[in-house]
Amino acid sequence: MLPSKPQTLSALLQRSGQLAGKTIADVARFLELPIPDNLKTQKGWQGQLLEQFLGADGGNLSQPDFSSLGVELKTLPIDQSGKVQESTFVCTLPLINNEMLLWQDSVVYQKLKAVLWVPIVQNPDLSKSIIATPFYWNPDNHQMQMLQRDWEAVMDLVSLGRVDQITARMGQILQIRPKAANAKATTNTIDSKGKQTKTLPRGFYLRAAFTQQLLLSHLKI
């Protein structure tokens, strides 16, 4: 039987603490779930496994993973020395029907206002990857201002039909990167003349340098 969803933040944090020191295979065995033959081709499976263990109920919706608590779950792949291995996907970049969207109503804000981070020490055999101690994060005022500034700079270009001017170099914390299986995957957007056109899907990501700082701050507590 899968664990029920936690009713309080304290219950969620207590359950997440049970993951520390466990391998991905340990969690799968506890949940009596089969491990895919090739985890490298099923990148999201680790996160889905932890969602089930922790009782997440948000699914793939725009709301946080723990909807009643307003908490998002994010895995953080690290190496043996504790170095963050990659940027963290937040959500897709909305390219249409976003003219009146405010920061506090954005999916980025909803996903990042409270996050439960689960660092995972990667092993070549991904099922043997070890879960480090999870930690809870609320952006402080400075971090929230930086996130808002990065988001608004991107959304200003989108609203002006200048999606082609958005680059991965933009943003101190948030970075925009392509989010598609291949170059043939396209989505709708509006160009600078107000006409509908096609472009590559893009996503908001947290820079690895920023999540590295979060991890180090947690370790110093």
Rosetta constraint file for C-alpha pairs under 8 A:
AtomPair CA 1 CA 31 HARMONIC 7.43 0.50
AtomPair CA 2 CA 31 HARMONIC 6.60 0.50
AtomPair CA 2 CA 52 HARMONIC 6.76 0.50
AtomPair CA 2 CA 53 HARMONIC 7.01 0.50
AtomPair CA 2 CA 55 HARMONIC 7.71 0.50
AtomPair CA 3 CA 52 HARMONIC 7.08 0.50
AtomPair CA 3 CA 53 HARMONIC 6.07 0.50
AtomPair CA 3 CA 54 HARMONIC 6.89 0.50
AtomPair CA 3 CA 55 HARMONIC 5.65 0.50
AtomPair CA 4 CA 54 HARMONIC 7.95 0.50
AtomPair CA 4 CA 55 HARMONIC 5.32 0.50
AtomPair CA 5 CA 54 HARMONIC 6.90 0.50
AtomPair CA 5 CA 55 HARMONIC 3.97 0.50
AtomPair CA 5 CA 56 HARMONIC 6.01 0.50
AtomPair CA 5 CA 57 HARMONIC 6.97 0.50
AtomPair CA 5 CA 66 HARMONIC 7.89 0.50
AtomPair CA 6 CA 11 HARMONIC 5.68 0.50
AtomPair CA 6 CA 12 HARMONIC 5.41 0.50
AtomPair CA 6 CA 54 HARMONIC 7.48 0.50
AtomPair CA 6 CA 55 HARMONIC 6.35 0.50
AtomPair CA 7 CA 11 HARMONIC 6.71 0.50
AtomPair CA 7 CA 12 HARMONIC 7.66 0.50
AtomPair CA 7 CA 68 HARMONIC 7.77 0.50
AtomPair CA 7 CA 69 HARMONIC 7.64 0.50
AtomPair CA 8 CA 12 HARMONIC 6.40 0.50
AtomPair CA 8 CA 69 HARMONIC 6.84 0.50
AtomPair CA 9 CA 13 HARMONIC 6.16 0.50
AtomPair CA 9 CA 69 HARMONIC 6.57 0.50
AtomPair CA 10 CA 14 HARMONIC 6.07 0.50
AtomPair CA 11 CA 15 HARMONIC 6.16 0.50
AtomPair CA 12 CA 16 HARMONIC 6.09 0.50
AtomPair CA 12 CA 54 HARMONIC 6.96 0.50
AtomPair CA 13 CA 17 HARMONIC 6.18 0.50
AtomPair CA 13 CA 136 HARMONIC 7.76 0.50
AtomPair CA 14 CA 18 HARMONIC 6.97 0.50
AtomPair CA 15 CA 19 HARMONIC 7.45 0.50
AtomPair CA 15 CA 54 HARMONIC 6.58 0.50
AtomPair CA 16 CA 20 HARMONIC 7.61 0.50
AtomPair CA 16 CA 54 HARMONIC 6.63 0.50
AtomPair CA 16 CA 134 HARMONIC 6.32 0.50
AtomPair CA 17 CA 133 HARMONIC 6.50 0.50
AtomPair CA 17 CA 134 HARMONIC 6.44 0.50
AtomPair CA 19 CA 27 HARMONIC 7.90 0.50
AtomPair CA 19 CA 131 HARMONIC 6.33 0.50
AtomPair CA 19 CA 132 HARMONIC 7.60 0.50
AtomPair CA 19 CA 133 HARMONIC 7.22 0.50
AtomPair CA 19 CA 134 HARMONIC 7.70 0.50
AtomPair CA 20 CA 130 HARMONIC 7.98 0.50
AtomPair CA 20 CA 131 HARMONIC 5.39 0.50
AtomPair CA 20 CA 132 HARMONIC 4.96 0.50
AtomPair CA 20 CA 133 HARMONIC 4.65 0.50
AtomPair CA 20 CA 134 HARMONIC 6.98 0.50
AtomPair CA 21 CA 130 HARMONIC 6.01 0.50
AtomPair CA 21 CA 131 HARMONIC 5.46 0.50
AtomPair CA 21 CA 132 HARMONIC 5.87 0.50
AtomPair CA 21 CA 133 HARMONIC 7.41 0.50
AtomPair CA 22 CA 26 HARMONIC 5.93 0.50
AtomPair CA 22 CA 27 HARMONIC 7.01 0.50
AtomPair CA 22 CA 130 HARMONIC 5.70 0.50
AtomPair CA 22 CA 131 HARMONIC 5.56 0.50
AtomPair CA 22 CA 132 HARMONIC 7.98 0.50
AtomPair CA 23 CA 27 HARMONIC 6.62 0.50
AtomPair CA 23 CA 127 HARMONIC 6.82 0.50
AtomPair CA 23 CA 128 HARMONIC 5.35 0.50
AtomPair CA 23 CA 129 HARMONIC 5.38 0.50
AtomPair CA 23 CA 130 HARMONIC 4.34 0.50
AtomPair CA 23 CA 131 HARMONIC 5.92 0.50
AtomPair CA 24 CA 28 HARMONIC 6.31 0.50
AtomPair CA 24 CA 46 HARMONIC 7.22 0.50
AtomPair CA 24 CA 126 HARMONIC 7.48 0.50
AtomPair CA 24 CA 127 HARMONIC 5.04 0.50
AtomPair CA 24 CA 128 HARMONIC 5.99 0.50
AtomPair CA 24 CA 129 HARMONIC 5.86 0.50
AtomPair CA 24 CA 130 HARMONIC 6.58 0.50
AtomPair CA 24 CA 131 HARMONIC 7.23 0.50
AtomPair CA 25 CA 29 HARMONIC 6.12 0.50
AtomPair CA 25 CA 35 HARMONIC 7.36 0.50
AtomPair CA 25 CA 127 HARMONIC 4.97 0.50
AtomPair CA 25 CA 128 HARMONIC 6.15 0.50
AtomPair CA 26 CA 30 HARMONIC 6.24 0.50
AtomPair CA 27 CA 31 HARMONIC 6.29 0.50
AtomPair CA 27 CA 49 HARMONIC 7.57 0.50
AtomPair CA 27 CA 50 HARMONIC 7.79 0.50
AtomPair CA 27 CA 53 HARMONIC 7.43 0.50
AtomPair CA 28 CA 32 HARMONIC 5.89 0.50
AtomPair CA 28 CA 33 HARMONIC 5.11 0.50
AtomPair CA 28 CA 34 HARMONIC 6.73 0.50
AtomPair CA 28 CA 35 HARMONIC 6.83 0.50
AtomPair CA 28 CA 49 HARMONIC 7.04 0.50
AtomPair CA 29 CA 33 HARMONIC 6.21 0.50
AtomPair CA 29 CA 34 HARMONIC 7.74 0.50
AtomPair CA 31 CA 53 HARMONIC 7.17 0.50
AtomPair CA 35 CA 39 HARMONIC 7.82 0.50
AtomPair CA 35 CA 127 HARMONIC 7.54 0.50
AtomPair CA 36 CA 42 HARMONIC 7.77 0.50
AtomPair CA 38 CA 42 HARMONIC 6.99 0.50
AtomPair CA 39 CA 43 HARMONIC 6.44 0.50
AtomPair CA 39 CA 45 HARMONIC 7.28 0.50
AtomPair CA 39 CA 126 HARMONIC 6.58 0.50
AtomPair CA 39 CA 127 HARMONIC 7.70 0.50
AtomPair CA 40 CA 126 HARMONIC 7.68 0.50
AtomPair CA 44 CA 48 HARMONIC 6.33 0.50
AtomPair CA 45 CA 49 HARMONIC 6.08 0.50
AtomPair CA 46 CA 50 HARMONIC 6.42 0.50
AtomPair CA 47 CA 51 HARMONIC 6.16 0.50
AtomPair CA 47 CA 74 HARMONIC 7.53 0.50
AtomPair CA 47 CA 75 HARMONIC 6.37 0.50
AtomPair CA 48 CA 52 HARMONIC 6.33 0.50
AtomPair CA 49 CA 53 HARMONIC 6.41 0.50
AtomPair CA 50 CA 54 HARMONIC 6.04 0.50
AtomPair CA 51 CA 55 HARMONIC 5.88 0.50
AtomPair CA 51 CA 56 HARMONIC 4.95 0.50
AtomPair CA 51 CA 57 HARMONIC 8.00 0.50
AtomPair CA 51 CA 65 HARMONIC 7.82 0.50
AtomPair CA 51 CA 73 HARMONIC 7.50 0.50
AtomPair CA 52 CA 56 HARMONIC 6.19 0.50
AtomPair CA 55 CA 66 HARMONIC 7.81 0.50
AtomPair CA 56 CA 65 HARMONIC 5.35 0.50
AtomPair CA 56 CA 66 HARMONIC 5.01 0.50
AtomPair CA 56 CA 67 HARMONIC 7.86 0.50
AtomPair CA 57 CA 65 HARMONIC 5.83 0.50
AtomPair CA 57 CA 66 HARMONIC 5.63 0.50
AtomPair CA 57 CA 67 HARMONIC 6.50 0.50
AtomPair CA 58 CA 63 HARMONIC 6.17 0.50
AtomPair CA 58 CA 64 HARMONIC 5.82 0.50
AtomPair CA 58 CA 65 HARMONIC 4.01 0.50
AtomPair CA 58 CA 66 HARMONIC 5.66 0.50
AtomPair CA 58 CA 67 HARMONIC 5.53 0.50
AtomPair CA 59 CA 65 HARMONIC 6.32 0.50
AtomPair CA 62 CA 107 HARMONIC 5.89 0.50
AtomPair CA 62 CA 110 HARMONIC 7.89 0.50
AtomPair CA 62 CA 111 HARMONIC 7.82 0.50
AtomPair CA 63 CA 67 HARMONIC 6.22 0.50
AtomPair CA 63 CA 70 HARMONIC 7.80 0.50
AtomPair CA 63 CA 107 HARMONIC 7.23 0.50
AtomPair CA 63 CA 110 HARMONIC 6.52 0.50
AtomPair CA 63 CA 111 HARMONIC 6.86 0.50
AtomPair CA 64 CA 70 HARMONIC 5.63 0.50
AtomPair CA 64 CA 71 HARMONIC 5.48 0.50
AtomPair CA 64 CA 72 HARMONIC 4.62 0.50
AtomPair CA 64 CA 73 HARMONIC 7.72 0.50
AtomPair CA 64 CA 110 HARMONIC 6.50 0.50
AtomPair CA 64 CA 111 HARMONIC 5.37 0.50
AtomPair CA 65 CA 70 HARMONIC 7.64 0.50
AtomPair CA 65 CA 71 HARMONIC 6.28 0.50
AtomPair CA 65 CA 72 HARMONIC 4.85 0.50
AtomPair CA 65 CA 73 HARMONIC 6.03 0.50
AtomPair CA 66 CA 70 HARMONIC 5.84 0.50
AtomPair CA 66 CA 71 HARMONIC 5.17 0.50
AtomPair CA 66 CA 72 HARMONIC 6.22 0.50
AtomPair CA 66 CA 73 HARMONIC 7.74 0.50
AtomPair CA 67 CA 71 HARMONIC 6.78 0.50
AtomPair CA 70 CA 110 HARMONIC 7.65 0.50
AtomPair CA 70 CA 114 HARMONIC 6.74 0.50
AtomPair CA 71 CA 111 HARMONIC 7.41 0.50
AtomPair CA 71 CA 113 HARMONIC 7.64 0.50
AtomPair CA 71 CA 114 HARMONIC 4.97 0.50
AtomPair CA 71 CA 115 HARMONIC 5.40 0.50
AtomPair CA 71 CA 116 HARMONIC 6.73 0.50
AtomPair CA 72 CA 111 HARMONIC 5.63 0.50
AtomPair CA 72 CA 112 HARMONIC 6.90 0.50
AtomPair CA 72 CA 114 HARMONIC 6.21 0.50
AtomPair CA 72 CA 115 HARMONIC 4.66 0.50
AtomPair CA 72 CA 116 HARMONIC 6.07 0.50
AtomPair CA 73 CA 115 HARMONIC 5.80 0.50
AtomPair CA 73 CA 116 HARMONIC 4.92 0.50
AtomPair CA 73 CA 117 HARMONIC 6.16 0.50
AtomPair CA 73 CA 118 HARMONIC 7.58 0.50
AtomPair CA 74 CA 88 HARMONIC 7.83 0.50
AtomPair CA 74 CA 115 HARMONIC 6.85 0.50
AtomPair CA 74 CA 116 HARMONIC 6.23 0.50
AtomPair CA 74 CA 117 HARMONIC 4.99 0.50
AtomPair CA 74 CA 118 HARMONIC 6.21 0.50
AtomPair CA 75 CA 117 HARMONIC 5.77 0.50
AtomPair CA 75 CA 118 HARMONIC 4.66 0.50
AtomPair CA 75 CA 119 HARMONIC 5.76 0.50
AtomPair CA 75 CA 120 HARMONIC 6.92 0.50
AtomPair CA 76 CA 84 HARMONIC 6.90 0.50
AtomPair CA 76 CA 85 HARMONIC 7.96 0.50
AtomPair CA 76 CA 88 HARMONIC 7.41 0.50
AtomPair CA 76 CA 117 HARMONIC 6.66 0.50
AtomPair CA 76 CA 118 HARMONIC 5.81 0.50
AtomPair CA 76 CA 119 HARMONIC 4.36 0.50
AtomPair CA 76 CA 120 HARMONIC 5.91 0.50
AtomPair CA 77 CA 84 HARMONIC 5.97 0.50
AtomPair CA 77 CA 85 HARMONIC 5.66 0.50
AtomPair CA 77 CA 86 HARMONIC 7.08 0.50
AtomPair CA 77 CA 119 HARMONIC 5.83 0.50
AtomPair CA 77 CA 120 HARMONIC 4.91 0.50
AtomPair CA 77 CA 121 HARMONIC 6.15 0.50
AtomPair CA 77 CA 122 HARMONIC 6.24 0.50
AtomPair CA 78 CA 82 HARMONIC 5.33 0.50
AtomPair CA 78 CA 83 HARMONIC 5.11 0.50
AtomPair CA 78 CA 84 HARMONIC 4.35 0.50
AtomPair CA 78 CA 85 HARMONIC 5.26 0.50
AtomPair CA 78 CA 119 HARMONIC 6.57 0.50
AtomPair CA 78 CA 120 HARMONIC 5.88 0.50
AtomPair CA 78 CA 121 HARMONIC 4.98 0.50
AtomPair CA 78 CA 122 HARMONIC 6.07 0.50
AtomPair CA 79 CA 83 HARMONIC 5.39 0.50
AtomPair CA 79 CA 84 HARMONIC 6.74 0.50
AtomPair CA 79 CA 85 HARMONIC 6.76 0.50
AtomPair CA 79 CA 121 HARMONIC 5.35 0.50
AtomPair CA 79 CA 122 HARMONIC 5.66 0.50
AtomPair CA 80 CA 121 HARMONIC 6.07 0.50
AtomPair CA 80 CA 122 HARMONIC 7.36 0.50
AtomPair CA 82 CA 121 HARMONIC 7.50 0.50
AtomPair CA 83 CA 212 HARMONIC 6.91 0.50
AtomPair CA 84 CA 208 HARMONIC 6.15 0.50
AtomPair CA 84 CA 209 HARMONIC 7.86 0.50
AtomPair CA 84 CA 211 HARMONIC 7.27 0.50
AtomPair CA 84 CA 212 HARMONIC 5.77 0.50
AtomPair CA 85 CA 208 HARMONIC 7.20 0.50
AtomPair CA 86 CA 207 HARMONIC 7.89 0.50
AtomPair CA 86 CA 208 HARMONIC 5.61 0.50
AtomPair CA 87 CA 205 HARMONIC 6.08 0.50
AtomPair CA 87 CA 206 HARMONIC 5.58 0.50
AtomPair CA 87 CA 207 HARMONIC 4.93 0.50
AtomPair CA 87 CA 208 HARMONIC 4.49 0.50
AtomPair CA 87 CA 211 HARMONIC 7.91 0.50
AtomPair CA 88 CA 205 HARMONIC 5.15 0.50
AtomPair CA 88 CA 206 HARMONIC 5.00 0.50
AtomPair CA 88 CA 207 HARMONIC 6.79 0.50
AtomPair CA 88 CA 208 HARMONIC 7.04 0.50
AtomPair CA 89 CA 203 HARMONIC 7.06 0.50
AtomPair CA 89 CA 204 HARMONIC 6.20 0.50
AtomPair CA 89 CA 205 HARMONIC 4.39 0.50
AtomPair CA 89 CA 206 HARMONIC 6.54 0.50
AtomPair CA 90 CA 108 HARMONIC 6.62 0.50
AtomPair CA 90 CA 111 HARMONIC 6.99 0.50
AtomPair CA 90 CA 112 HARMONIC 7.94 0.50
AtomPair CA 90 CA 203 HARMONIC 7.25 0.50
AtomPair CA 90 CA 204 HARMONIC 5.43 0.50
AtomPair CA 90 CA 205 HARMONIC 5.32 0.50
AtomPair CA 90 CA 206 HARMONIC 6.97 0.50
AtomPair CA 91 CA 107 HARMONIC 7.02 0.50
AtomPair CA 91 CA 108 HARMONIC 6.63 0.50
AtomPair CA 91 CA 203 HARMONIC 5.69 0.50
AtomPair CA 91 CA 204 HARMONIC 5.53 0.50
AtomPair CA 91 CA 205 HARMONIC 7.46 0.50
AtomPair CA 92 CA 179 HARMONIC 7.37 0.50
AtomPair CA 92 CA 201 HARMONIC 7.52 0.50
AtomPair CA 92 CA 202 HARMONIC 5.95 0.50
AtomPair CA 92 CA 203 HARMONIC 4.02 0.50
AtomPair CA 92 CA 204 HARMONIC 5.98 0.50
AtomPair CA 93 CA 176 HARMONIC 7.98 0.50
AtomPair CA 93 CA 201 HARMONIC 7.42 0.50
AtomPair CA 93 CA 202 HARMONIC 5.45 0.50
AtomPair CA 93 CA 203 HARMONIC 4.81 0.50
AtomPair CA 93 CA 204 HARMONIC 6.07 0.50
AtomPair CA 94 CA 98 HARMONIC 6.79 0.50
AtomPair CA 95 CA 158 HARMONIC 6.40 0.50
AtomPair CA 95 CA 188 HARMONIC 7.00 0.50
AtomPair CA 95 CA 189 HARMONIC 5.14 0.50
AtomPair CA 95 CA 190 HARMONIC 7.43 0.50
AtomPair CA 96 CA 188 HARMONIC 7.11 0.50
AtomPair CA 96 CA 189 HARMONIC 5.51 0.50
AtomPair CA 96 CA 190 HARMONIC 6.80 0.50
AtomPair CA 98 CA 159 HARMONIC 7.27 0.50
AtomPair CA 99 CA 159 HARMONIC 6.09 0.50
AtomPair CA 101 CA 105 HARMONIC 6.58 0.50
AtomPair CA 101 CA 106 HARMONIC 6.70 0.50
AtomPair CA 102 CA 106 HARMONIC 6.26 0.50
AtomPair CA 103 CA 109 HARMONIC 6.54 0.50
AtomPair CA 103 CA 148 HARMONIC 6.49 0.50
AtomPair CA 103 CA 151 HARMONIC 7.59 0.50
AtomPair CA 103 CA 152 HARMONIC 7.43 0.50
AtomPair CA 104 CA 109 HARMONIC 5.91 0.50
AtomPair CA 104 CA 110 HARMONIC 7.47 0.50
AtomPair CA 105 CA 109 HARMONIC 6.96 0.50
AtomPair CA 105 CA 110 HARMONIC 7.24 0.50
AtomPair CA 106 CA 110 HARMONIC 6.42 0.50
AtomPair CA 107 CA 111 HARMONIC 5.94 0.50
AtomPair CA 108 CA 112 HARMONIC 6.07 0.50
AtomPair CA 108 CA 204 HARMONIC 7.73 0.50
AtomPair CA 109 CA 113 HARMONIC 5.74 0.50
AtomPair CA 111 CA 115 HARMONIC 7.43 0.50
AtomPair CA 112 CA 138 HARMONIC 7.74 0.50
AtomPair CA 112 CA 139 HARMONIC 7.61 0.50
AtomPair CA 113 CA 138 HARMONIC 5.86 0.50
AtomPair CA 113 CA 139 HARMONIC 6.34 0.50
AtomPair CA 114 CA 136 HARMONIC 7.44 0.50
AtomPair CA 114 CA 137 HARMONIC 5.86 0.50
AtomPair CA 114 CA 138 HARMONIC 4.80 0.50
AtomPair CA 114 CA 139 HARMONIC 7.29 0.50
AtomPair CA 115 CA 136 HARMONIC 5.83 0.50
AtomPair CA 115 CA 137 HARMONIC 5.22 0.50
AtomPair CA 115 CA 138 HARMONIC 6.58 0.50
AtomPair CA 116 CA 134 HARMONIC 6.88 0.50
AtomPair CA 116 CA 135 HARMONIC 5.81 0.50
AtomPair CA 116 CA 136 HARMONIC 4.53 0.50
AtomPair CA 116 CA 137 HARMONIC 6.36 0.50
AtomPair CA 117 CA 134 HARMONIC 5.48 0.50
AtomPair CA 117 CA 135 HARMONIC 5.28 0.50
AtomPair CA 117 CA 136 HARMONIC 6.12 0.50
AtomPair CA 117 CA 137 HARMONIC 7.42 0.50
AtomPair CA 118 CA 131 HARMONIC 7.07 0.50
AtomPair CA 118 CA 132 HARMONIC 6.93 0.50
AtomPair CA 118 CA 133 HARMONIC 6.87 0.50
AtomPair CA 118 CA 134 HARMONIC 4.40 0.50
AtomPair CA 118 CA 135 HARMONIC 6.71 0.50
AtomPair CA 119 CA 131 HARMONIC 6.09 0.50
AtomPair CA 119 CA 132 HARMONIC 5.30 0.50
AtomPair CA 119 CA 133 HARMONIC 6.84 0.50
AtomPair CA 119 CA 134 HARMONIC 6.27 0.50
AtomPair CA 120 CA 129 HARMONIC 6.47 0.50
AtomPair CA 120 CA 130 HARMONIC 5.66 0.50
AtomPair CA 120 CA 131 HARMONIC 4.43 0.50
AtomPair CA 120 CA 132 HARMONIC 5.69 0.50
AtomPair CA 121 CA 129 HARMONIC 5.55 0.50
AtomPair CA 121 CA 130 HARMONIC 5.10 0.50
AtomPair CA 121 CA 131 HARMONIC 6.16 0.50
AtomPair CA 121 CA 132 HARMONIC 6.78 0.50
AtomPair CA 122 CA 126 HARMONIC 6.45 0.50
AtomPair CA 122 CA 128 HARMONIC 7.92 0.50
AtomPair CA 122 CA 129 HARMONIC 4.76 0.50
AtomPair CA 122 CA 130 HARMONIC 6.83 0.50
AtomPair CA 123 CA 127 HARMONIC 7.69 0.50
AtomPair CA 123 CA 128 HARMONIC 5.95 0.50
AtomPair CA 123 CA 129 HARMONIC 4.70 0.50
AtomPair CA 123 CA 130 HARMONIC 7.65 0.50
AtomPair CA 124 CA 128 HARMONIC 7.98 0.50
AtomPair CA 124 CA 129 HARMONIC 7.91 0.50
AtomPair CA 125 CA 129 HARMONIC 7.01 0.50
AtomPair CA 135 CA 218 HARMONIC 7.07 0.50
AtomPair CA 139 CA 143 HARMONIC 5.39 0.50
AtomPair CA 139 CA 144 HARMONIC 5.55 0.50
AtomPair CA 140 CA 144 HARMONIC 6.06 0.50
AtomPair CA 141 CA 145 HARMONIC 6.14 0.50
AtomPair CA 142 CA 146 HARMONIC 6.28 0.50
AtomPair CA 143 CA 147 HARMONIC 6.18 0.50
AtomPair CA 144 CA 148 HARMONIC 6.10 0.50
AtomPair CA 145 CA 149 HARMONIC 6.07 0.50
AtomPair CA 146 CA 150 HARMONIC 6.16 0.50
AtomPair CA 146 CA 172 HARMONIC 7.16 0.50
AtomPair CA 146 CA 173 HARMONIC 6.98 0.50
AtomPair CA 147 CA 151 HARMONIC 6.11 0.50
AtomPair CA 147 CA 173 HARMONIC 6.35 0.50
AtomPair CA 147 CA 174 HARMONIC 6.53 0.50
AtomPair CA 148 CA 152 HARMONIC 6.00 0.50
AtomPair CA 149 CA 153 HARMONIC 6.19 0.50
AtomPair CA 150 CA 154 HARMONIC 6.56 0.50
AtomPair CA 150 CA 170 HARMONIC 7.60 0.50
AtomPair CA 150 CA 171 HARMONIC 4.91 0.50
AtomPair CA 150 CA 172 HARMONIC 6.76 0.50
AtomPair CA 150 CA 173 HARMONIC 7.06 0.50
AtomPair CA 150 CA 174 HARMONIC 5.96 0.50
AtomPair CA 151 CA 155 HARMONIC 6.17 0.50
AtomPair CA 151 CA 171 HARMONIC 7.97 0.50
AtomPair CA 151 CA 174 HARMONIC 7.15 0.50
AtomPair CA 152 CA 156 HARMONIC 5.89 0.50
AtomPair CA 153 CA 157 HARMONIC 6.73 0.50
AtomPair CA 154 CA 158 HARMONIC 6.42 0.50
AtomPair CA 154 CA 166 HARMONIC 6.80 0.50
AtomPair CA 155 CA 159 HARMONIC 6.06 0.50
AtomPair CA 156 CA 160 HARMONIC 6.30 0.50
AtomPair CA 157 CA 161 HARMONIC 6.29 0.50
AtomPair CA 157 CA 162 HARMONIC 4.97 0.50
AtomPair CA 157 CA 163 HARMONIC 6.02 0.50
AtomPair CA 157 CA 165 HARMONIC 7.34 0.50
AtomPair CA 157 CA 166 HARMONIC 7.21 0.50
AtomPair CA 158 CA 162 HARMONIC 5.62 0.50
AtomPair CA 158 CA 163 HARMONIC 5.20 0.50
AtomPair CA 158 CA 190 HARMONIC 7.95 0.50
AtomPair CA 160 CA 191 HARMONIC 7.55 0.50
AtomPair CA 160 CA 192 HARMONIC 5.80 0.50
AtomPair CA 161 CA 189 HARMONIC 7.72 0.50
AtomPair CA 161 CA 190 HARMONIC 5.35 0.50
AtomPair CA 161 CA 191 HARMONIC 4.10 0.50
AtomPair CA 161 CA 192 HARMONIC 4.03 0.50
AtomPair CA 161 CA 193 HARMONIC 7.30 0.50
AtomPair CA 161 CA 194 HARMONIC 7.01 0.50
AtomPair CA 162 CA 166 HARMONIC 7.40 0.50
AtomPair CA 162 CA 191 HARMONIC 6.47 0.50
AtomPair CA 162 CA 192 HARMONIC 6.03 0.50
AtomPair CA 163 CA 191 HARMONIC 7.63 0.50
AtomPair CA 166 CA 170 HARMONIC 7.12 0.50
AtomPair CA 166 CA 176 HARMONIC 7.39 0.50
AtomPair CA 167 CA 176 HARMONIC 6.62 0.50
AtomPair CA 167 CA 177 HARMONIC 7.63 0.50
AtomPair CA 168 CA 175 HARMONIC 5.67 0.50
AtomPair CA 168 CA 176 HARMONIC 5.25 0.50
AtomPair CA 168 CA 177 HARMONIC 5.91 0.50
AtomPair CA 169 CA 175 HARMONIC 7.16 0.50
AtomPair CA 170 CA 174 HARMONIC 7.85 0.50
AtomPair CA 170 CA 175 HARMONIC 6.27 0.50
AtomPair CA 170 CA 176 HARMONIC 7.40 0.50
AtomPair CA 171 CA 175 HARMONIC 5.57 0.50
AtomPair CA 172 CA 207 HARMONIC 7.92 0.50
AtomPair CA 173 CA 206 HARMONIC 5.76 0.50
AtomPair CA 173 CA 207 HARMONIC 5.60 0.50
AtomPair CA 173 CA 210 HARMONIC 6.21 0.50
AtomPair CA 174 CA 204 HARMONIC 6.30 0.50
AtomPair CA 174 CA 205 HARMONIC 5.58 0.50
AtomPair CA 174 CA 206 HARMONIC 4.87 0.50
AtomPair CA 174 CA 207 HARMONIC 6.16 0.50
AtomPair CA 175 CA 204 HARMONIC 5.77 0.50
AtomPair CA 175 CA 205 HARMONIC 5.08 0.50
AtomPair CA 175 CA 206 HARMONIC 6.14 0.50
AtomPair CA 175 CA 207 HARMONIC 6.26 0.50
AtomPair CA 176 CA 202 HARMONIC 6.50 0.50
AtomPair CA 176 CA 203 HARMONIC 5.61 0.50
AtomPair CA 176 CA 204 HARMONIC 4.96 0.50
AtomPair CA 176 CA 205 HARMONIC 6.17 0.50
AtomPair CA 177 CA 202 HARMONIC 5.50 0.50
AtomPair CA 177 CA 203 HARMONIC 5.56 0.50
AtomPair CA 177 CA 204 HARMONIC 6.80 0.50
AtomPair CA 177 CA 205 HARMONIC 7.18 0.50
AtomPair CA 178 CA 200 HARMONIC 6.58 0.50
AtomPair CA 178 CA 201 HARMONIC 5.89 0.50
AtomPair CA 178 CA 202 HARMONIC 4.21 0.50
AtomPair CA 178 CA 203 HARMONIC 6.15 0.50
AtomPair CA 179 CA 200 HARMONIC 7.51 0.50
AtomPair CA 179 CA 201 HARMONIC 5.27 0.50
AtomPair CA 179 CA 202 HARMONIC 4.59 0.50
AtomPair CA 179 CA 203 HARMONIC 5.44 0.50
AtomPair CA 180 CA 185 HARMONIC 6.05 0.50
AtomPair CA 180 CA 186 HARMONIC 7.92 0.50
AtomPair CA 180 CA 200 HARMONIC 7.09 0.50
AtomPair CA 180 CA 201 HARMONIC 5.98 0.50
AtomPair CA 180 CA 202 HARMONIC 7.41 0.50
AtomPair CA 181 CA 185 HARMONIC 6.80 0.50
AtomPair CA 183 CA 200 HARMONIC 7.15 0.50
AtomPair CA 185 CA 200 HARMONIC 6.43 0.50
AtomPair CA 185 CA 201 HARMONIC 7.42 0.50
AtomPair CA 186 CA 198 HARMONIC 5.99 0.50
AtomPair CA 186 CA 199 HARMONIC 5.23 0.50
AtomPair CA 186 CA 200 HARMONIC 4.62 0.50
AtomPair CA 186 CA 201 HARMONIC 5.98 0.50
AtomPair CA 187 CA 198 HARMONIC 5.50 0.50
AtomPair CA 187 CA 199 HARMONIC 5.55 0.50
AtomPair CA 187 CA 200 HARMONIC 6.06 0.50
AtomPair CA 187 CA 201 HARMONIC 5.76 0.50
AtomPair CA 188 CA 196 HARMONIC 6.61 0.50
AtomPair CA 188 CA 197 HARMONIC 5.78 0.50
AtomPair CA 188 CA 198 HARMONIC 4.81 0.50
AtomPair CA 188 CA 199 HARMONIC 6.40 0.50
AtomPair CA 189 CA 196 HARMONIC 5.66 0.50
AtomPair CA 189 CA 197 HARMONIC 5.45 0.50
AtomPair CA 189 CA 198 HARMONIC 5.96 0.50
AtomPair CA 189 CA 199 HARMONIC 6.70 0.50
AtomPair CA 190 CA 194 HARMONIC 5.58 0.50
AtomPair CA 190 CA 195 HARMONIC 5.38 0.50
AtomPair CA 190 CA 196 HARMONIC 4.51 0.50
AtomPair CA 190 CA 197 HARMONIC 5.79 0.50
AtomPair CA 191 CA 195 HARMONIC 5.50 0.50
AtomPair CA 191 CA 196 HARMONIC 6.34 0.50
AtomPair CA 191 CA 197 HARMONIC 6.42 0.50
AtomPair CA 206 CA 210 HARMONIC 6.91 0.50
AtomPair CA 206 CA 211 HARMONIC 7.04 0.50
AtomPair CA 207 CA 211 HARMONIC 6.63 0.50
AtomPair CA 208 CA 212 HARMONIC 5.94 0.50
AtomPair CA 209 CA 213 HARMONIC 6.46 0.50
AtomPair CA 210 CA 214 HARMONIC 6.48 0.50
AtomPair CA 211 CA 215 HARMONIC 6.17 0.50
AtomPair CA 212 CA 216 HARMONIC 6.19 0.50
AtomPair CA 213 CA 217 HARMONIC 6.04 0.50
AtomPair CA 214 CA 218 HARMONIC 6.23 0.50
AtomPair CA 215 CA 219 HARMONIC 6.32 0.50
AtomPair CA 216 CA 220 HARMONIC 6.36 0.50
AtomPair CA 217 CA 221 HARMONIC 6.68 0.50
